[in-house]
């Protein structure tokens, strides 16, 4: 129960990595706010957190909309009185070659992955400054480190922005006892990842299973991430043991990208 009574908000919690992080935080003793653009999905995750006797709140929020973000923070503080940890996990992408990306693709991806992360971070930090500190955990990607297997260049650019934001925010918010770190997942078994695999298979004229094996073959440790692998790192970064860690971006990728 290393996070007993802490208030943890997770965006993009309706499925995959966000769902795993929310449930893991509840298991560690936190009260959780499950946030997703799909309100029903957010509620399903909150219901799973209930198995650990966590107090929970589910919110339908579009993190690309600053008014929605303001409402999200205000509702959380109104319900729990504070916000100790925010995990900026919400993200979007699609599998595409660089020359096939459109202006609409760029705007959609950066609206959520870069703009959304920035304003969630900023609004959470405002609350944390007033209460004397907190933890901000951004979910980036090894795509932001130049991973050749990224879904597309616009996505890679958005995740590179998250890594840079993490470092600058950590420097500027440290005076307020706010830790800011990022997690950079590698290949992870999620619904989004499976959809990208289907596209890879179609492009290569092979089965989805063959595309999966090819995609995983380059992972030095020999296996893809499960969402729980990312959740474990998020719980650590939220815990007392990480109190002096800030401005870092940690790869959880089985050795795919050295740094």
C-alpha positions in Angstrom: 0.0 0.0 0.0 2.8 2.4 -0.9 0.4 4.9 -2.3 -2.2 4.7 0.4 -4.7 7.6 0.2 -2.9 9.3 -2.6 -5.1 10.8 -5.3 -4.0 9.6 -8.8 -5.5 10.7 -12.1 -4.8 8.7 -15.2 -5.8 9.9 -18.7 -6.6 7.5 -21.5 -7.5 5.0 -18.9 -10.3 3.2 -20.8 -8.1 0.4 -22.1 -4.5 -0.9 -22.5 -1.7 0.9 -20.7 -4.0 3.5 -19.1 -6.3 0.8 -17.7 -3.4 -1.2 -16.3 -1.9 1.9 -14.6 -5.2 2.9 -13.0 -5.8 -0.6 -11.6 -2.1 -0.9 -10.4 -2.4 2.5 -8.6 -5.6 1.3 -6.9 -3.9 -1.9 -5.9 -1.0 0.2 -4.4 -3.6 2.0 -2.2 -4.4 5.1 -4.2 -7.7 6.7 -4.8 -8.0 6.9 -8.6 -9.6 9.2 -11.2 -10.2 7.2 -14.4 -10.3 9.6 -17.4 -11.0 8.8 -21.0 -12.7 10.4 -24.0 -15.0 7.4 -23.8 -16.9 7.9 -20.6 -18.2 4.3 -20.4 -14.7 2.9 -20.8 -13.5 5.2 -18.0 -16.2 3.9 -15.8 -15.3 0.2 -16.6 -11.8 0.9 -15.5 -12.9 2.7 -12.3 -15.1 -0.4 -11.6 -12.1 -2.7 -11.9 -10.2 -0.4 -9.4 -13.1 -0.9 -6.9 -11.8 -4.5 -6.4 -9.0 -2.9 -4.3 -11.4 -0.9 -2.1 -10.2 2.3 -3.8 -12.2 5.4 -3.9 -12.7 6.2 -7.5 -14.1 8.7 -10.0 -14.7 8.2 -13.7 -14.6 11.3 -16.0 -15.3 11.7 -19.7 -12.7 14.1 -20.9 -11.2 15.2 -24.2 -7.6 16.1 -23.3 -7.3 18.1 -26.5 -9.8 20.6 -25.1 -8.4 22.9 -22.4 -11.8 23.6 -21.0 -12.3 19.9 -20.5 -8.9 19.7 -18.8 -9.9 22.5 -16.4 -13.1 20.8 -15.6 -11.3 17.5 -15.1 -8.9 19.0 -12.5 -11.6 21.0 -10.8 -13.9 17.9 -10.4 -11.0 15.8 -9.1 -10.1 18.4 -6.4 -13.7 19.0 -5.6 -14.2 15.2 -5.0 -10.9 14.4 -3.2 -9.6 17.8 -2.0 -6.2 17.4 -3.8 -4.3 15.8 -6.7 -1.1 14.0 -5.8 -0.2 12.2 -9.1 -1.2 12.7 -12.7 -0.3 10.2 -15.4 -0.6 11.7 -18.9 -1.2 8.6 -20.9 -3.9 9.5 -23.4 -2.6 9.3 -27.0 -3.5 8.5 -30.6 -1.7 7.3 -33.7 -2.2 5.3 -36.9 0.2 3.3 -39.0 1.4 5.4 -41.9 4.4 6.0 -44.2 5.8 9.6 -43.9 4.7 10.6 -47.4 1.1 9.5 -46.7 0.6 11.6 -43.6 -1.8 14.5 -43.9 -2.3 17.8 -42.2 -5.3 16.2 -40.5 -3.1 13.4 -39.2 -0.6 15.8 -37.8 -3.2 18.0 -36.1 -5.1 15.1 -34.6 -2.0 13.4 -33.2 -0.4 16.5 -31.8 -3.7 17.8 -30.4 -3.8 14.8 -28.0 -0.2 13.6 -27.7 1.6 17.0 -27.3 -1.0 19.8 -26.6 -3.0 17.5 -24.4 0.0 16.4 -22.3 1.2 20.0 -22.0 -2.0 21.4 -20.7 -2.8 18.5 -18.4 0.7 18.9 -17.0 0.3 22.7 -16.6 -3.1 22.5 -15.0 -2.1 19.7 -12.6 1.0 21.6 -11.7 -1.1 24.6 -10.7 -3.0 22.5 -8.2 0.2 20.8 -7.0 2.0 24.1 -6.4 -0.8 25.3 -4.2 -0.8 22.1 -2.1 3.0 21.8 -1.8 4.1 19.2 -4.4 3.1 16.2 -6.5 4.2 13.8 -9.2 3.7 14.1 -12.9 4.3 11.1 -15.1 4.1 11.4 -18.9 3.7 8.4 -21.1 6.0 9.1 -24.1 7.4 6.3 -26.4 10.7 5.0 -27.7 9.3 6.5 -31.0 10.4 9.8 -29.5 14.0 8.4 -29.3 14.1 7.5 -33.0 12.8 3.9 -33.0 12.6 2.8 -36.6 9.5 0.7 -36.0 7.3 3.7 -35.0 3.8 3.9 -36.3 4.5 7.1 -38.1 6.7 10.2 -38.1 4.1 12.6 -36.7 3.6 10.3 -33.7 7.4 10.1 -33.2 7.6 13.9 -33.3 4.8 14.2 -30.7 6.5 11.8 -28.4 9.8 13.5 -28.8 8.0 16.7 -27.7 6.8 14.8 -24.6 10.3 13.8 -23.7 11.6 17.4 -24.1 8.6 18.8 -22.2 9.3 16.4 -19.3 12.9 17.6 -18.9 12.1 21.3 -19.0 9.0 21.0 -16.8 11.1 19.0 -14.2 13.7 21.8 -14.1 11.1 24.6 -13.7 8.8 22.8 -11.3 11.4 21.3 -9.0 11.3 24.4 -6.7 7.7 23.4 -5.9 8.6 19.8 -5.0 7.0 18.5 -8.1 8.7 15.6 -9.8 8.2 15.2 -13.5 9.3 12.0 -15.3 8.4 10.1 -18.5 8.0 6.5 -19.4 8.9 5.4 -22.9 7.2 2.1 -23.7 8.5 -0.1 -26.5 6.4 -2.7 -28.3 3.4 -3.3 -26.1 0.4 -5.7 -26.4 -2.6 -3.3 -26.6 -5.6 -2.9 -28.8 -4.0 0.0 -30.5 -0.9 -2.0 -31.1 -2.9 -4.8 -32.6 -4.7 -2.4 -35.0 -1.3 -1.3 -36.2 -0.2 -4.9 -36.7 -3.2 -5.5 -38.9 -2.0 -2.6 -41.1 1.6 -3.9 -41.2 0.3 -7.3 -42.2 -1.7 -5.9 -45.0 1.2 -3.8 -46.3 3.5 -6.7 -46.3 1.0 -9.3 -47.7 1.5 -11.6 -44.7 -0.7 -12.9 -41.8 -1.2 -10.9 -38.7 0.6 -13.6 -36.7 3.6 -13.5 -39.0 3.7 -9.7 -38.8 3.6 -10.0 -35.0 6.5 -12.4 -34.9 8.6 -10.2 -37.2 7.8 -7.1 -35.1 8.8 -8.9 -31.9 11.9 -10.6 -33.3 14.1 -7.6 -32.8 13.4 -7.2 -29.1 16.6 -8.3 -27.3 14.8 -9.7 -24.3 12.6 -11.8 -26.5 9.2 -10.6 -25.5 6.9 -7.6 -25.9 5.7 -5.5 -23.0 2.4 -6.2 -21.3 0.6 -3.1 -20.1 1.4 -4.2 -16.5 5.1 -3.7 -17.3 4.4 0.0 -17.9 2.1 0.2 -14.9 4.8 -1.2 -12.6 7.1 1.7 -13.6 4.4 4.2 -13.1 3.7 3.0 -9.6 7.4 3.2 -8.8 7.6 6.8 -10.1 4.6 7.7 -8.0 6.0 6.1 -4.8 8.2 7.4 -2.0 11.1 5.5 -3.4 11.3 7.9 -6.4 11.2 11.1 -4.4 14.5 12.3 -5.8 14.0 11.2 -9.3 13.0 13.9 -11.8 13.6 15.0 -15.3 14.1 11.4 -16.5 12.6 9.4 -19.4 12.8 5.7 -18.8 12.6 3.1 -21.6 10.5 0.0 -20.9 11.2 -1.8 -24.1 13.1 -5.0 -23.6 16.3 -3.4 -24.9 15.1 -2.2 -28.2 16.5 1.3 -27.9 19.7 1.8 -25.9 18.8 5.2 -24.5 
